[in-house]
Amino acid sequence: AWRPRQKQTQPPSRPTLAGCTPATMDVQEIGRYSLVIVNIIFTLCGLGIAAAGIFLLIKANELERDVELLQDLPIATTSYVIMFVGFLLAATSVIGVIGAWKKQRVMLTVYLFVIFALVLIEMCIGIYLYQFDSSDTINSLVEDKWFEEGEDARQKRIDYQDFFDCCGWNNIYDSRAAGYDTPCPRTNPDPCKDATLDWLEEFFTPVAITAIVFACLEFVSLFATLAMLCTAKEGSDDDDDWL
Protein backbone atom coordinates (compact mmCIF):
# COMPACT_ATOMS: atom_id res chain seq x y z
CA ALA A 1 0.00 0.00 0.00
CA TRP A 2 1.14 3.47 -0.73
CA ARG A 3 2.19 5.49 2.25
CA PRO A 4 2.75 9.21 2.26
CA ARG A 5 6.42 10.12 2.35
CA GLN A 6 7.36 11.36 5.74
CA LYS A 7 9.34 14.52 5.93
CA GLN A 8 12.81 13.75 7.18
CA THR A 9 13.93 15.92 9.98
CA GLN A 10 17.57 16.78 10.59
CA PRO A 11 18.91 15.64 13.93
CA PRO A 12 19.48 18.57 16.26
CA SER A 13 22.96 19.96 15.91
CA ARG A 14 25.25 19.35 18.78
CA PRO A 15 25.71 22.58 20.70
CA THR A 16 29.25 23.76 21.09
CA LEU A 17 30.62 24.34 24.54
CA ALA A 18 30.17 27.78 25.96
CA GLY A 19 28.20 28.76 22.88
CA CYS A 20 31.46 29.08 20.97
CA THR A 21 32.06 28.22 17.38
CA PRO A 22 34.69 25.58 16.59
CA ALA A 23 36.99 28.33 15.33
CA THR A 24 36.71 30.17 18.64
CA MET A 25 37.40 26.99 20.56
CA ASP A 26 40.45 26.32 18.39
CA VAL A 27 41.78 29.80 19.16
CA GLN A 28 41.23 29.18 22.88
CA GLU A 29 43.10 25.88 22.72
CA ILE A 30 45.99 27.41 20.79
CA GLY A 31 46.21 30.22 23.33
CA ARG A 32 46.05 27.77 26.23
CA TYR A 33 48.82 25.54 24.92
CA SER A 34 50.92 28.55 23.99
CA LEU A 35 50.57 29.84 27.54
CA VAL A 36 51.68 26.46 28.90
CA ILE A 37 54.79 26.46 26.70
CA VAL A 38 55.66 30.08 27.48
CA ASN A 39 55.38 29.50 31.22
CA ILE A 40 57.55 26.39 31.08
CA ILE A 41 60.19 28.62 29.46
CA PHE A 42 59.60 31.30 32.11
CA THR A 43 60.08 28.68 34.84
CA LEU A 44 63.50 27.77 33.49
CA CYS A 45 64.40 31.44 33.02
CA GLY A 46 63.29 32.23 36.57
CA LEU A 47 65.66 29.59 37.89
CA GLY A 48 68.38 31.09 35.69
CA ILE A 49 67.71 34.56 37.11
CA ALA A 50 67.92 33.15 40.65
CA ALA A 51 71.25 31.52 39.75
CA ALA A 52 72.47 34.86 38.40
CA GLY A 53 71.46 36.47 41.69
CA ILE A 54 73.49 33.89 43.62
CA PHE A 55 76.49 34.52 41.36
CA LEU A 56 76.19 38.30 41.83
CA LEU A 57 75.88 37.81 45.59
CA ILE A 58 79.20 35.95 45.58
CA LYS A 59 80.75 38.81 43.62
CA ALA A 60 79.19 41.34 45.97
CA ASN A 61 80.65 39.59 49.01
CA GLU A 62 84.09 39.60 47.38
CA LEU A 63 83.71 43.29 46.61
CA GLU A 64 82.58 44.23 50.13
CA ARG A 65 85.40 42.20 51.65
CA ASP A 66 88.23 43.52 49.46
CA VAL A 67 87.07 46.98 48.33
CA GLU A 68 85.99 49.13 51.24
CA LEU A 69 85.47 52.21 49.08
CA LEU A 70 82.53 50.53 47.30
CA GLN A 71 80.66 49.44 50.41
CA ASP A 72 78.01 52.09 49.77
CA LEU A 73 77.14 50.35 46.51
CA PRO A 74 74.10 48.18 47.44
CA ILE A 75 75.18 45.20 45.35
CA ALA A 76 74.45 42.52 47.97
CA THR A 77 70.93 43.83 48.62
CA THR A 78 70.24 43.96 44.88
CA SER A 79 71.52 40.39 44.51
CA TYR A 80 69.05 39.18 47.15
CA VAL A 81 66.22 40.94 45.33
CA ILE A 82 67.26 39.32 42.04
CA MET A 83 67.29 35.89 43.69
CA PHE A 84 63.84 36.50 45.18
CA VAL A 85 62.43 37.65 41.83
CA GLY A 86 63.93 34.64 40.05
CA PHE A 87 62.44 32.09 42.44
CA LEU A 88 59.11 33.94 42.49
CA LEU A 89 59.01 33.99 38.68
CA ALA A 90 59.68 30.24 38.57
CA ALA A 91 56.97 29.49 41.13
CA THR A 92 54.46 31.80 39.47
CA SER A 93 55.17 30.29 36.06
CA VAL A 94 54.43 26.83 37.48
CA ILE A 95 51.07 28.19 38.65
CA GLY A 96 50.51 29.55 35.15
CA VAL A 97 51.30 26.15 33.59
CA ILE A 98 48.91 24.30 35.91
CA GLY A 99 46.21 26.92 35.58
CA ALA A 100 46.33 26.92 31.78
CA TRP A 101 46.60 23.13 31.49
CA LYS A 102 43.72 22.40 33.89
CA LYS A 103 41.70 25.48 32.90
CA GLN A 104 41.67 26.87 36.43
CA ARG A 105 40.42 30.45 36.45
CA VAL A 106 41.42 31.03 40.07
CA MET A 107 45.02 29.96 39.50
CA LEU A 108 45.31 32.07 36.36
CA THR A 109 43.85 35.06 38.21
CA VAL A 110 46.52 34.67 40.92
CA TYR A 111 49.08 34.29 38.13
CA LEU A 112 47.90 37.58 36.58
CA PHE A 113 48.33 39.60 39.75
CA VAL A 114 51.74 38.14 40.61
CA ILE A 115 53.06 38.55 37.06
CA PHE A 116 51.90 42.18 37.09
CA ALA A 117 53.84 42.76 40.33
CA LEU A 118 56.90 41.02 38.87
CA VAL A 119 56.77 43.23 35.78
CA LEU A 120 56.98 46.33 37.99
CA ILE A 121 59.74 44.87 40.20
CA GLU A 122 61.86 43.73 37.25
CA MET A 123 61.51 47.09 35.51
CA CYS A 124 62.68 48.83 38.70
CA ILE A 125 65.61 46.41 39.10
CA GLY A 126 66.65 46.87 35.48
CA ILE A 127 66.59 50.65 35.66
CA TYR A 128 68.23 50.65 39.11
CA LEU A 129 71.11 48.41 38.00
CA TYR A 130 71.56 50.19 34.70
CA GLN A 131 72.10 53.56 36.36
CA PHE A 132 75.18 52.26 38.23
CA ASP A 133 77.01 51.82 34.96
CA SER A 134 77.46 55.58 34.90
CA SER A 135 80.52 57.72 35.49
CA ASP A 136 78.54 60.28 37.51
CA THR A 137 77.10 57.61 39.82
CA ILE A 138 80.48 56.02 40.51
CA ASN A 139 82.09 59.43 41.07
CA SER A 140 79.44 60.32 43.61
CA LEU A 141 80.12 57.10 45.53
CA VAL A 142 83.92 56.90 45.37
CA GLU A 143 85.71 60.06 44.27
CA ASP A 144 85.52 62.05 47.52
CA LYS A 145 86.66 59.04 49.56
CA TRP A 146 89.40 58.25 47.07
CA PHE A 147 91.16 61.58 47.56
CA GLU A 148 91.15 61.54 51.35
CA GLU A 149 94.55 61.76 52.99
CA GLY A 150 96.06 59.55 55.67
CA GLU A 151 97.41 56.04 55.98
CA ASP A 152 93.98 54.44 56.23
CA ALA A 153 92.78 56.12 53.02
CA ARG A 154 96.03 55.13 51.30
CA GLN A 155 95.48 51.47 52.20
CA LYS A 156 91.95 51.60 50.87
CA ARG A 157 93.26 52.92 47.55
CA ILE A 158 95.86 50.14 47.41
CA ASP A 159 93.18 47.49 48.07
CA TYR A 160 90.98 49.03 45.40
CA GLN A 161 93.80 49.04 42.87
CA ASP A 162 94.71 45.45 43.67
CA PHE A 163 91.12 44.25 43.22
CA PHE A 164 90.50 45.97 39.88
CA ASP A 165 94.12 45.83 38.67
CA CYS A 166 94.13 49.59 38.06
CA CYS A 167 95.92 52.79 39.08
CA GLY A 168 94.67 56.21 40.14
CA TRP A 169 91.10 57.35 39.79
CA ASN A 170 90.52 59.78 36.92
CA ASN A 171 93.98 59.02 35.55
CA ILE A 172 96.80 56.70 36.55
CA TYR A 173 98.90 59.47 38.14
CA ASP A 174 96.45 61.40 40.33
CA SER A 175 96.99 59.13 43.38
CA ARG A 176 100.77 59.45 43.34
CA ALA A 177 100.79 63.14 44.28
CA ALA A 178 102.01 64.37 47.64
CA GLY A 179 99.49 63.64 50.36
CA TYR A 180 98.16 60.53 48.62
CA ASP A 181 101.42 58.70 47.86
CA THR A 182 99.71 55.55 46.52
CA PRO A 183 102.12 53.23 44.68
CA CYS A 184 101.07 51.48 41.50
CA PRO A 185 103.50 48.77 40.37
CA ARG A 186 101.65 47.95 37.14
CA THR A 187 102.41 48.35 33.45
CA ASN A 188 99.86 50.25 31.34
CA PRO A 189 96.98 50.01 33.82
CA ASP A 190 93.54 51.57 33.37
CA PRO A 191 92.32 54.33 35.70
CA CYS A 192 90.29 52.80 38.50
CA LYS A 193 87.13 54.66 37.52
CA ASP A 194 87.23 53.08 34.07
CA ALA A 195 88.08 49.67 35.54
CA THR A 196 85.10 49.92 37.90
CA LEU A 197 82.74 50.83 35.08
CA ASP A 198 84.05 47.92 33.03
CA TRP A 199 83.44 45.55 35.96
CA LEU A 200 79.88 46.80 36.41
CA GLU A 201 79.26 46.57 32.68
CA GLU A 202 80.49 42.98 32.64
CA PHE A 203 78.46 41.69 35.59
CA PHE A 204 75.54 44.04 36.18
CA THR A 205 74.55 45.60 32.86
CA PRO A 206 73.57 42.22 31.31
CA VAL A 207 71.40 41.50 34.35
CA ALA A 208 69.77 44.94 34.03
CA ILE A 209 69.01 44.42 30.34
CA THR A 210 67.71 40.90 30.98
CA ALA A 211 65.38 42.18 33.72
CA ILE A 212 63.90 44.81 31.39
CA VAL A 213 63.49 42.31 28.53
CA PHE A 214 61.79 39.78 30.82
CA ALA A 215 59.47 42.47 32.14
CA CYS A 216 58.38 43.24 28.58
CA LEU A 217 57.85 39.54 27.76
CA GLU A 218 55.86 38.99 30.94
CA PHE A 219 53.75 42.03 30.09
CA VAL A 220 52.81 40.33 26.82
CA SER A 221 52.09 37.08 28.69
CA LEU A 222 49.91 39.00 31.13
CA PHE A 223 47.73 40.37 28.34
CA ALA A 224 47.56 36.96 26.64
CA THR A 225 46.32 35.37 29.87
CA LEU A 226 43.80 38.16 30.40
CA ALA A 227 42.49 37.75 26.86
CA MET A 228 42.14 33.99 27.31
CA LEU A 229 40.21 34.40 30.56
CA CYS A 230 37.91 37.00 29.02
CA THR A 231 37.26 34.75 26.02
CA ALA A 232 36.47 31.80 28.27
CA LYS A 233 34.16 33.93 30.41
CA GLU A 234 32.03 34.82 27.39
CA GLY A 235 30.69 31.24 27.43
CA SER A 236 27.59 30.09 29.23
CA ASP A 237 27.56 28.88 32.79
CA ASP A 238 26.96 25.32 31.54
CA ASP A 239 30.59 24.99 30.42
CA ASP A 240 32.33 22.95 33.06
CA ASP A 241 35.71 22.97 31.30
CA TRP A 242 36.79 26.17 33.04
CA LEU A 243 36.67 26.03 36.83
C-alpha positions as CSV (number, residue, x, y, z in Angstrom):
1,A,0.0,0.0,0.0
2,W,1.1,3.5,-0.7
3,R,2.2,5.5,2.2
4,P,2.7,9.2,2.3
5,R,6.4,10.1,2.3
6,Q,7.4,11.4,5.7
7,K,9.3,14.5,5.9
8,Q,12.8,13.7,7.2
9,T,13.9,15.9,10.0
10,Q,17.6,16.8,10.6
11,P,18.9,15.6,13.9
12,P,19.5,18.6,16.3
13,S,23.0,20.0,15.9
14,R,25.2,19.4,18.8
15,P,25.7,22.6,20.7
16,T,29.3,23.8,21.1
17,L,30.6,24.3,24.5
18,A,30.2,27.8,26.0
19,G,28.2,28.8,22.9
20,C,31.5,29.1,21.0
21,T,32.1,28.2,17.4
22,P,34.7,25.6,16.6
23,A,37.0,28.3,15.3
24,T,36.7,30.2,18.6
25,M,37.4,27.0,20.6
26,D,40.5,26.3,18.4
27,V,41.8,29.8,19.2
28,Q,41.2,29.2,22.9
29,E,43.1,25.9,22.7
30,I,46.0,27.4,20.8
31,G,46.2,30.2,23.3
32,R,46.0,27.8,26.2
33,Y,48.8,25.5,24.9
34,S,50.9,28.6,24.0
35,L,50.6,29.8,27.5
36,V,51.7,26.5,28.9
37,I,54.8,26.5,26.7
38,V,55.7,30.1,27.5
39,N,55.4,29.5,31.2
40,I,57.6,26.4,31.1
41,I,60.2,28.6,29.5
42,F,59.6,31.3,32.1
43,T,60.1,28.7,34.8
44,L,63.5,27.8,33.5
45,C,64.4,31.4,33.0
46,G,63.3,32.2,36.6
47,L,65.7,29.6,37.9
48,G,68.4,31.1,35.7
49,I,67.7,34.6,37.1
50,A,67.9,33.2,40.6
51,A,71.3,31.5,39.8
52,A,72.5,34.9,38.4
53,G,71.5,36.5,41.7
54,I,73.5,33.9,43.6
55,F,76.5,34.5,41.4
56,L,76.2,38.3,41.8
57,L,75.9,37.8,45.6
58,I,79.2,36.0,45.6
59,K,80.8,38.8,43.6
60,A,79.2,41.3,46.0
61,N,80.7,39.6,49.0
62,E,84.1,39.6,47.4
63,L,83.7,43.3,46.6
64,E,82.6,44.2,50.1
65,R,85.4,42.2,51.7
66,D,88.2,43.5,49.5
67,V,87.1,47.0,48.3
68,E,86.0,49.1,51.2
69,L,85.5,52.2,49.1
70,L,82.5,50.5,47.3
71,Q,80.7,49.4,50.4
72,D,78.0,52.1,49.8
73,L,77.1,50.3,46.5
74,P,74.1,48.2,47.4
75,I,75.2,45.2,45.4
76,A,74.5,42.5,48.0
77,T,70.9,43.8,48.6
78,T,70.2,44.0,44.9
79,S,71.5,40.4,44.5
80,Y,69.0,39.2,47.2
81,V,66.2,40.9,45.3
82,I,67.3,39.3,42.0
83,M,67.3,35.9,43.7
84,F,63.8,36.5,45.2
85,V,62.4,37.6,41.8
86,G,63.9,34.6,40.0
87,F,62.4,32.1,42.4
88,L,59.1,33.9,42.5
89,L,59.0,34.0,38.7
90,A,59.7,30.2,38.6
91,A,57.0,29.5,41.1
92,T,54.5,31.8,39.5
93,S,55.2,30.3,36.1
94,V,54.4,26.8,37.5
95,I,51.1,28.2,38.7
96,G,50.5,29.5,35.1
97,V,51.3,26.2,33.6
98,I,48.9,24.3,35.9
99,G,46.2,26.9,35.6
100,A,46.3,26.9,31.8
101,W,46.6,23.1,31.5
102,K,43.7,22.4,33.9
103,K,41.7,25.5,32.9
104,Q,41.7,26.9,36.4
105,R,40.4,30.4,36.4
106,V,41.4,31.0,40.1
107,M,45.0,30.0,39.5
108,L,45.3,32.1,36.4
109,T,43.9,35.1,38.2
110,V,46.5,34.7,40.9
111,Y,49.1,34.3,38.1
112,L,47.9,37.6,36.6
113,F,48.3,39.6,39.8
114,V,51.7,38.1,40.6
115,I,53.1,38.6,37.1
116,F,51.9,42.2,37.1
117,A,53.8,42.8,40.3
118,L,56.9,41.0,38.9
119,V,56.8,43.2,35.8
120,L,57.0,46.3,38.0
121,I,59.7,44.9,40.2
122,E,61.9,43.7,37.2
123,M,61.5,47.1,35.5
124,C,62.7,48.8,38.7
125,I,65.6,46.4,39.1
126,G,66.7,46.9,35.5
127,I,66.6,50.7,35.7
128,Y,68.2,50.7,39.1
129,L,71.1,48.4,38.0
130,Y,71.6,50.2,34.7
131,Q,72.1,53.6,36.4
132,F,75.2,52.3,38.2
133,D,77.0,51.8,35.0
134,S,77.5,55.6,34.9
135,S,80.5,57.7,35.5
136,D,78.5,60.3,37.5
137,T,77.1,57.6,39.8
138,I,80.5,56.0,40.5
139,N,82.1,59.4,41.1
140,S,79.4,60.3,43.6
141,L,80.1,57.1,45.5
142,V,83.9,56.9,45.4
143,E,85.7,60.1,44.3
144,D,85.5,62.1,47.5
145,K,86.7,59.0,49.6
146,W,89.4,58.3,47.1
147,F,91.2,61.6,47.6
148,E,91.1,61.5,51.3
149,E,94.6,61.8,53.0
150,G,96.1,59.6,55.7
151,E,97.4,56.0,56.0
152,D,94.0,54.4,56.2
153,A,92.8,56.1,53.0
154,R,96.0,55.1,51.3
155,Q,95.5,51.5,52.2
156,K,91.9,51.6,50.9
157,R,93.3,52.9,47.5
158,I,95.9,50.1,47.4
159,D,93.2,47.5,48.1
160,Y,91.0,49.0,45.4
161,Q,93.8,49.0,42.9
162,D,94.7,45.5,43.7
163,F,91.1,44.2,43.2
164,F,90.5,46.0,39.9
165,D,94.1,45.8,38.7
166,C,94.1,49.6,38.1
167,C,95.9,52.8,39.1
168,G,94.7,56.2,40.1
169,W,91.1,57.3,39.8
170,N,90.5,59.8,36.9
171,N,94.0,59.0,35.6
172,I,96.8,56.7,36.6
173,Y,98.9,59.5,38.1
174,D,96.4,61.4,40.3
175,S,97.0,59.1,43.4
176,R,100.8,59.4,43.3
177,A,100.8,63.1,44.3
178,A,102.0,64.4,47.6
179,G,99.5,63.6,50.4
180,Y,98.2,60.5,48.6
181,D,101.4,58.7,47.9
182,T,99.7,55.5,46.5
183,P,102.1,53.2,44.7
184,C,101.1,51.5,41.5
185,P,103.5,48.8,40.4
186,R,101.7,48.0,37.1
187,T,102.4,48.3,33.4
188,N,99.9,50.3,31.3
189,P,97.0,50.0,33.8
190,D,93.5,51.6,33.4
191,P,92.3,54.3,35.7
192,C,90.3,52.8,38.5
193,K,87.1,54.7,37.5
194,D,87.2,53.1,34.1
195,A,88.1,49.7,35.5
196,T,85.1,49.9,37.9
197,L,82.7,50.8,35.1
198,D,84.1,47.9,33.0
199,W,83.4,45.6,36.0
200,L,79.9,46.8,36.4
201,E,79.3,46.6,32.7
202,E,80.5,43.0,32.6
203,F,78.5,41.7,35.6
204,F,75.5,44.0,36.2
205,T,74.5,45.6,32.9
206,P,73.6,42.2,31.3
207,V,71.4,41.5,34.3
208,A,69.8,44.9,34.0
209,I,69.0,44.4,30.3
210,T,67.7,40.9,31.0
211,A,65.4,42.2,33.7
212,I,63.9,44.8,31.4
213,V,63.5,42.3,28.5
214,F,61.8,39.8,30.8
215,A,59.5,42.5,32.1
216,C,58.4,43.2,28.6
217,L,57.8,39.5,27.8
218,E,55.9,39.0,30.9
219,F,53.8,42.0,30.1
220,V,52.8,40.3,26.8
221,S,52.1,37.1,28.7
222,L,49.9,39.0,31.1
223,F,47.7,40.4,28.3
224,A,47.6,37.0,26.6
225,T,46.3,35.4,29.9
226,L,43.8,38.2,30.4
227,A,42.5,37.8,26.9
228,M,42.1,34.0,27.3
229,L,40.2,34.4,30.6
230,C,37.9,37.0,29.0
231,T,37.3,34.7,26.0
232,A,36.5,31.8,28.3
233,K,34.2,33.9,30.4
234,E,32.0,34.8,27.4
235,G,30.7,31.2,27.4
236,S,27.6,30.1,29.2
237,D,27.6,28.9,32.8
238,D,27.0,25.3,31.5
239,D,30.6,25.0,30.4
240,D,32.3,23.0,33.1
241,D,35.7,23.0,31.3
242,W,36.8,26.2,33.0
243,L,36.7,26.0,36.8
